[in-house]
Amino acid sequence: MPDIAALEQDSGYDVTWPWSSGEALVPGLTCVFRVRNEARNLPWVLPPIFSAVQHVLLVDNGSDDGTADVARRVAEQCGAADRLTVLVYPHTVSRAGGEHLATPATSVHSLTHFYNWCFSHVRTTYSMKWDGDMVLTPEGAGILRDLSWQLQSTRAIVAMPRHPLTVVDESTGWLDLSLRFLEPWVYPMGPDFTFVKAFDWELREFPPGVERIVLQQGLCVEVKWLDADEYAHWRRDGVDFTNTRLYRKLREFEVDEAIRNGDPEALGGLVKVTAPEGVHIIDHVSRDWLWRQPRPLVQHSLPASLKERVRT
């Protein structure tokens, strides 16, 4: 019997945890990607991850840009083909917010079930949730590499700040230092650390008293491509953001709008970075610029658009 049966009775997407089937986990850290159309980002994202963790599990959720093939190619180039597992999740997954709230937790279309299914394929004692647009700095990769074995005798969770970088062109980007995007990424595997449904998105459970390790800033860049216009549907569909609880997404939308309108300085909290000739802006920021900044990086107050929401 599965631990979580899919509501749609699709047995291939039931969730069965390894500890329920008596399978022993091996020491190590597995990085779990849930991706859709991330082929553009993976050549930057995967190499530092392969250098930091023991295994990578990539779950492709309906990509049509060759994401899985790019992942395999990068793994080969990194000499890590034997440490990559690629799975396919064919079901449409509800977006965070209202769609998620309206979707039953055990449906194959829910974020909660999707995450539990993905992580049920991990076979190491620790797992790491990661996104297909997040680039570790060399320093960040080194810290995770050390933690991957130091954590084995603990039950700690690890949180790491990330800094959104909007790529304008190959040599120019805007880095957002206004909000401290801090989220736990690394967790032990076990029955006390599974995903449950929350109001706007999924949350990973952990028992009381678990130690939380917070890593320093400047270790991870979250890549946003201005030419991709990932917020086009927000503008087109006339979404009302005035009462949103998704402050991070609202800030990202406002940054995108400000850059498009040619006035990002007025928004506050943004730093323009220009790469040297012949160096891509992602490489420059992640491998050189962030490393040279004082720690902690300058933190600005909440943007004006968010202050009123916090007070109310």
Sequence and secondary structure as in RCSB ss.txt:
>XXXX:A:sequence
MPDIAALEQDSGYDVTWPWSSGEALVPGLTCVFRVRNEARNLPWVLPPIFSAVQHVLLVDNGSDDGTADVARRVA
EQCGAADRLTVLVYPHTVSRAGGEHLATPATSVHSLTHFYNWCFSHVRTTYSMKWDGDMVLTPEGAGILRDLSWQ
LQSTRAIVAMPRHPLTVVDESTGWLDLSLRFLEPWVYPMGPDFTFVKAFDWELREFPPGVERIVLQQGLCVEVKW
LDADEYAHWRRDGVDFTNTRLYRKLREFEVDEAIRNGDPEALGGLVKVTAPEGVHIIDHVSRDWLWRQPRPLVQH
SLPASLKERVRT
>XXXX:A:secstr
  SB  TT  GGG B  TTTTT   EEEEEEEEEESS TTTHHHHHHHHHHH SEEEEEE S SS HHHHHHHHH
HHTT GGGEEEEE  S    TTHHHHHS TTSTTSHHHHHHHHHTT  EEEEEEE TTEEE HHHHHHHHHHHHH
GGG   EEEEEEEEEEEEETTEEEEE SS EEEEEEEE STTS EEE SSSEEE   TT  EEE  SSSEEEEEE
GGG TTHHHHHTT   TT S HHHHHHHHHHHHHHTT HHHHSSEEEEE  TTS HHHHIIIIIGGGS SS    
   HHHHHHHH 
